[in-house]
Amino acid sequence: MDVQHIKRRDIILKRELGEGAFGKVFLAECYNLSPTKDKMLVAVKTLKDPTLAARKDFQREAELLTNLQHEHIVKFYGVCVDGDPLIMVFEYMKHGDLNKFLRSVLSDGVAWGGGPSDNARIQFTFCLKIGAHGPDALILVDGQPLQTNGELGMSQMLHIASQIAAGMIYLASQHFVHRDLATRNCLVGNGLLVKIGDFGMSRDIYSTDYYRVGGHTMLPIRWMPPESIMYRKFTTESDVWSFGVILWEIFTYGKQPWFQLANNEVIECITQGRVLERPRVCPKEIYDMMLGCWQREPQQRLNIKDIQKLLFTMMKAAPVYLDILG
């Protein structure tokens, strides 16, 4: 596929969303992008002071992103290269990154019938209040609105995870290894729609999530399996390990993995075979899935398609009583 070129005059910057090493990300209005809409909101990633090498990387990334088309991968619209800065145009996801989304949620108490492992009928009424997404969040129970300020339950957590798994299945089918899967690199849109994306900003905004090696390389070691830490080996199986950590993040509402340890201690823990503990409100079946992602031998890890099937089974078992629109 050819990369779509967007005219600079069709992009109107609205406000800054963040800044990374490469440049800034802005919310913008883009004209003549859709045949059905006069203008639409987009996120634009700018490349400041591009060297020749950076321009080549920009071109390569644009070609790669053009070929990645899936409902759970952030949509890439094209580039603007007539003048500086160079710009990449992406769809705008209203609720920002999944890590911030989870952290903005306040715990509202826990209660379930039976033990957490009673998955036949998980009475999991642990709820999360969505502080930053309140007034426009409408909750439905059996199609009827529920007046509770916007809450997330077990089914929503599983729904978030299954969407990320769907995006990962697609990436694996394209023989694409992400290398940096984490909630900070997933974005949340209307109706709890979640997509995998990476605006390259994480290394700055979430700098404590990365470990600097050799002066320049920043590695997300808290999300990496032993073979990636020790030998810099990245595969679909190393992405599966990261997915296990994403599950852990979801069930801890965005806590940093190994938050109590310094980077060098994390490296020691992971390479020695220790794994993250089961989150306090995580059913045993879901922790077992995490452990399946964290097998030391890559070939023994769960397959991402099997993970998605397990998630769907659990979603059917969990009471589907909340649906967020907004």
C-alpha positions as CSV (number, residue, x, y, z in Angstrom):
1,M,0.0,0.0,0.0
2,D,1.2,3.5,-0.8
3,V,1.5,5.9,2.2
4,Q,-1.3,8.6,2.0
5,H,0.0,12.1,1.7
6,I,-2.0,14.8,3.6
7,K,-1.7,18.5,2.7
8,R,-0.4,20.8,5.5
9,R,-3.2,23.2,5.0
10,D,-5.7,20.4,5.8
11,I,-4.3,20.0,9.3
12,I,-5.3,22.5,12.0
13,L,-3.5,22.0,15.3
14,K,-5.8,22.4,18.4
15,R,-3.7,21.5,21.5
16,E,-0.7,19.6,22.6
17,L,-1.3,16.1,23.9
18,G,2.3,15.3,24.9
19,E,6.0,15.4,24.0
20,G,8.5,12.8,23.2
21,A,12.2,12.6,22.2
22,F,11.1,12.8,18.5
23,G,8.8,15.8,18.8
24,K,5.3,16.6,20.0
25,V,1.8,15.0,19.7
26,F,-1.1,17.3,19.1
27,L,-4.9,17.0,18.9
28,A,-5.8,18.4,15.5
29,E,-8.6,18.8,13.0
30,C,-8.0,17.3,9.6
31,Y,-10.0,18.2,6.5
32,N,-10.5,16.1,3.4
33,L,-9.5,12.9,5.2
34,S,-12.9,11.1,5.0
35,P,-15.3,11.0,2.1
36,T,-18.2,11.2,4.5
37,K,-17.0,13.9,6.9
38,D,-15.8,17.5,6.1
39,K,-13.3,17.4,9.0
40,M,-12.4,15.0,11.8
41,L,-10.4,15.0,15.0
42,V,-7.0,13.3,14.7
43,A,-3.7,12.9,16.7
44,V,-0.6,14.1,14.9
45,K,2.9,13.1,15.7
46,T,5.6,15.6,14.7
47,L,9.2,14.9,14.0
48,K,11.4,17.8,15.0
49,D,14.9,18.5,13.6
50,P,15.0,15.4,11.5
51,T,18.4,14.1,10.5
52,L,18.7,12.1,7.3
53,A,18.6,8.9,9.3
54,A,15.5,10.1,11.2
55,R,13.8,10.9,7.9
56,K,14.5,7.4,6.7
57,D,13.1,5.9,9.9
58,F,10.1,8.1,9.5
59,Q,9.5,6.8,6.0
60,R,10.0,3.2,7.1
61,E,7.6,3.6,10.0
62,A,5.0,5.2,7.8
63,E,5.2,2.3,5.3
64,L,4.9,-0.2,8.1
65,L,1.9,1.5,9.7
66,T,0.1,1.8,6.4
67,N,0.2,-1.9,6.1
68,L,-1.1,-2.6,9.6
69,Q,-4.9,-2.3,9.3
70,H,-7.0,-3.8,12.1
71,E,-9.9,-2.8,14.3
72,H,-7.7,-3.1,17.4
73,I,-4.7,-1.4,16.1
74,V,-4.7,2.5,16.2
75,K,-5.5,3.7,12.7
76,F,-2.8,5.4,10.8
77,Y,-4.1,7.9,8.1
78,G,-0.9,9.1,6.5
79,V,1.9,11.7,6.5
80,C,2.5,15.3,5.7
81,V,6.0,16.0,4.3
82,D,5.6,19.3,2.5
83,G,7.8,21.4,4.8
84,D,8.8,20.9,8.5
85,P,8.0,19.4,10.9
86,L,7.3,16.0,9.3
87,I,3.9,14.8,10.5
88,M,2.2,11.4,11.0
89,V,-1.6,11.5,11.3
90,F,-3.4,8.9,13.5
91,E,-7.0,8.5,14.7
92,Y,-7.7,10.3,18.0
93,M,-8.7,8.0,20.9
94,K,-10.8,10.1,23.3
95,H,-9.9,8.6,26.6
96,G,-6.1,8.5,26.1
97,D,-3.8,5.7,27.1
98,L,-5.0,2.7,29.0
99,N,-2.6,3.1,31.9
100,K,-3.9,6.6,32.7
101,F,-7.5,5.3,32.2
102,L,-7.0,2.5,34.7
103,R,-5.3,4.9,37.2
104,S,-8.1,7.4,37.0
105,V,-10.4,4.7,38.2
106,L,-11.1,4.7,42.0
107,S,-11.7,1.5,43.9
108,D,-15.3,1.2,45.2
109,G,-15.1,-1.9,47.4
110,V,-14.9,-5.6,46.9
111,A,-17.4,-8.4,47.4
112,W,-17.9,-11.8,45.8
113,G,-19.8,-14.9,46.6
114,G,-17.6,-18.0,47.1
115,G,-13.8,-17.7,46.5
116,P,-12.2,-15.8,43.7
117,S,-11.7,-19.1,42.0
118,D,-15.5,-19.7,41.8
119,N,-15.5,-19.0,38.1
120,A,-18.6,-20.9,37.3
121,R,-20.5,-17.9,38.5
122,I,-18.1,-15.1,39.5
123,Q,-20.1,-12.8,41.7
124,F,-17.5,-10.2,41.2
125,T,-19.1,-7.0,42.2
126,F,-15.8,-5.2,42.6
127,C,-16.4,-1.9,40.8
128,L,-14.2,0.9,39.6
129,K,-15.3,4.4,39.4
130,I,-14.2,6.2,36.3
131,G,-13.3,9.6,37.7
132,A,-12.1,11.3,34.5
133,H,-14.8,9.9,32.3
134,G,-17.9,10.4,34.5
135,P,-20.8,12.5,33.1
136,D,-20.8,11.0,29.7
137,A,-20.5,7.4,30.8
138,L,-23.9,5.6,30.6
139,I,-24.2,2.3,32.3
140,L,-26.6,-0.3,31.1
141,V,-28.0,-3.4,33.0
142,D,-30.1,-5.6,30.7
143,G,-30.5,-2.6,28.5
144,Q,-31.6,-0.3,31.3
145,P,-29.5,2.7,32.5
146,L,-27.9,2.3,35.9
147,Q,-27.2,5.5,37.8
148,T,-23.8,4.9,39.4
149,N,-21.3,7.5,37.9
150,G,-19.7,5.0,35.6
151,E,-18.2,1.8,36.9
152,L,-16.1,-1.0,35.5
153,G,-16.7,-4.6,36.5
154,M,-15.1,-8.0,35.8
155,S,-16.6,-8.2,32.4
156,Q,-15.1,-4.9,31.3
157,M,-11.6,-5.9,32.5
158,L,-11.9,-9.1,30.4
159,H,-13.3,-7.1,27.5
160,I,-10.3,-4.7,27.6
161,A,-7.9,-7.7,27.7
162,S,-9.6,-9.6,24.8
163,Q,-9.4,-6.5,22.5
164,I,-5.6,-6.3,23.1
165,A,-5.3,-10.0,22.5
166,A,-7.2,-9.6,19.2
167,G,-4.8,-6.8,18.1
168,M,-1.9,-9.1,19.1
169,I,-3.3,-12.0,17.0
170,Y,-3.3,-9.7,14.0
171,L,0.3,-8.5,14.7
172,A,1.5,-12.1,15.0
173,S,-0.3,-13.0,11.7
174,Q,1.7,-10.1,10.1
175,H,5.0,-11.5,11.7
176,F,5.2,-8.2,13.5
177,V,6.8,-8.2,17.0
178,H,5.8,-5.1,19.0
179,R,8.5,-5.3,21.7
180,D,6.9,-2.7,23.9
181,L,3.4,-4.0,24.7
182,A,2.1,-2.4,27.9
183,T,-1.1,-0.5,29.0
184,R,0.7,2.8,28.3
185,N,0.9,1.8,24.7
186,C,-2.8,1.0,24.3
187,L,-5.4,3.7,23.7
188,V,-9.0,3.9,24.9
189,G,-11.9,5.3,22.8
190,N,-15.6,5.5,23.1
191,G,-17.6,2.6,24.4
192,L,-14.5,1.1,26.0
193,L,-12.9,0.4,22.6
194,V,-9.2,-0.4,23.1
195,K,-6.5,-0.5,20.5
196,I,-2.8,-1.2,20.4
197,G,-0.7,1.9,19.4
198,D,2.6,3.5,20.1
199,F,3.2,7.1,19.5
200,G,6.7,6.7,20.7
201,M,6.1,9.0,23.6
202,S,6.1,6.4,26.3
203,R,9.8,6.5,26.8
204,D,9.5,10.2,27.9
205,I,6.1,10.3,29.7
206,Y,6.7,7.0,31.4
207,S,10.4,7.3,31.8
208,T,10.5,5.3,35.0
209,D,9.1,2.3,33.1
210,Y,12.3,2.1,31.0
211,Y,15.8,1.1,31.8
212,R,18.6,2.9,29.9
213,V,21.3,0.6,28.6
214,G,24.5,1.7,26.8
215,G,23.7,5.4,26.9
216,H,20.8,5.4,24.4
217,T,18.7,2.2,24.3
218,M,15.6,2.4,26.6
219,L,14.3,-1.1,27.5
220,P,10.9,-1.8,29.2
221,I,12.5,-4.5,31.4
222,R,9.5,-4.8,33.8
223,W,7.5,-6.1,30.8
224,M,10.3,-8.3,29.3
225,P,10.9,-12.0,29.6
226,P,14.4,-13.4,30.6
227,E,15.5,-14.1,27.0
228,S,14.8,-10.5,26.0
229,I,16.6,-9.0,29.0
230,M,19.6,-11.3,28.7
231,Y,20.0,-11.8,25.0
232,R,17.8,-9.0,23.4
233,K,15.7,-11.7,21.8
234,F,12.2,-10.4,20.8
235,T,9.6,-12.7,19.4
236,T,5.8,-13.3,19.3
237,E,6.4,-15.3,22.5
238,S,8.1,-12.4,24.2
239,D,5.1,-10.3,23.3
240,V,2.9,-13.0,25.0
241,W,5.0,-12.5,28.2
242,S,4.3,-8.8,28.0
243,F,0.5,-9.6,27.6
244,G,0.7,-11.4,30.9
245,V,2.0,-8.2,32.5
246,I,-0.7,-6.2,30.8
247,L,-3.3,-8.5,32.5
248,W,-1.5,-7.8,35.8
249,E,-1.7,-4.1,35.1
250,I,-5.4,-4.3,34.4
251,F,-6.2,-6.1,37.6
252,T,-4.1,-3.7,39.7
253,Y,-5.6,-0.6,38.0
254,G,-2.4,0.5,36.4
255,K,0.2,-0.2,39.0
256,Q,3.8,-0.4,37.8
257,P,5.0,-4.0,37.7
258,W,7.6,-4.6,40.5
259,F,6.9,-1.1,41.7
260,Q,8.7,-1.8,45.0
261,L,11.9,-2.7,43.3
262,A,14.7,-0.7,41.5
263,N,15.5,-1.6,37.9
264,N,18.6,-3.7,38.7
265,E,16.6,-5.7,41.3
266,V,13.8,-6.3,38.7
267,I,16.4,-7.7,36.2
268,E,17.7,-10.0,38.9
269,C,14.2,-11.2,39.9
270,I,13.1,-11.9,36.3
271,T,16.3,-13.6,35.2
272,Q,16.2,-15.8,38.4
273,G,12.7,-16.9,37.6
274,R,10.5,-14.9,40.0
275,V,7.1,-13.7,38.7
276,L,4.7,-11.0,39.8
277,E,2.3,-11.9,42.7
278,R,-1.4,-12.5,42.1
279,P,-3.3,-9.1,42.4
280,R,-5.6,-8.9,45.4
281,V,-8.8,-8.9,43.4
282,C,-7.7,-11.3,40.6
283,P,-9.6,-14.6,40.2
284,K,-7.3,-17.7,40.2
285,E,-8.2,-18.5,36.6
286,I,-6.9,-15.2,35.4
287,Y,-3.7,-15.5,37.4
288,D,-3.2,-19.0,36.0
289,M,-3.4,-17.3,32.5
290,M,-0.7,-14.8,33.6
291,L,1.5,-17.7,34.8
292,G,0.9,-19.4,31.4
293,C,2.3,-16.2,29.7
294,W,5.3,-16.2,32.1
295,Q,6.7,-19.7,31.4
296,R,10.5,-19.4,31.3
297,E,10.8,-21.4,28.0
298,P,9.2,-19.3,25.2
299,Q,7.7,-22.4,23.4
300,Q,5.9,-23.4,26.6
301,R,4.0,-20.1,26.9
302,L,0.3,-19.8,26.0
303,N,-0.5,-19.1,22.4
304,I,-2.2,-15.7,21.9
305,K,-5.2,-17.4,20.1
306,D,-5.6,-19.8,23.1
307,I,-5.5,-16.8,25.4
308,Q,-8.3,-15.0,23.5
309,K,-10.4,-18.2,23.7
310,L,-9.9,-18.5,27.4
311,L,-10.8,-14.8,27.8
312,F,-14.0,-15.3,25.9
313,T,-14.9,-18.3,28.0
314,M,-14.3,-16.3,31.2
315,M,-16.4,-13.4,29.8
316,K,-19.4,-15.8,29.3
317,A,-19.0,-17.0,32.9
318,A,-18.7,-13.5,34.4
319,P,-22.0,-11.6,34.8
320,V,-22.3,-9.1,32.0
321,Y,-24.0,-6.3,33.8
322,L,-22.2,-3.2,32.8
323,D,-21.8,-1.6,29.4
324,I,-20.0,1.8,29.1
325,L,-20.9,4.2,26.3
326,G,-19.5,7.6,26.0
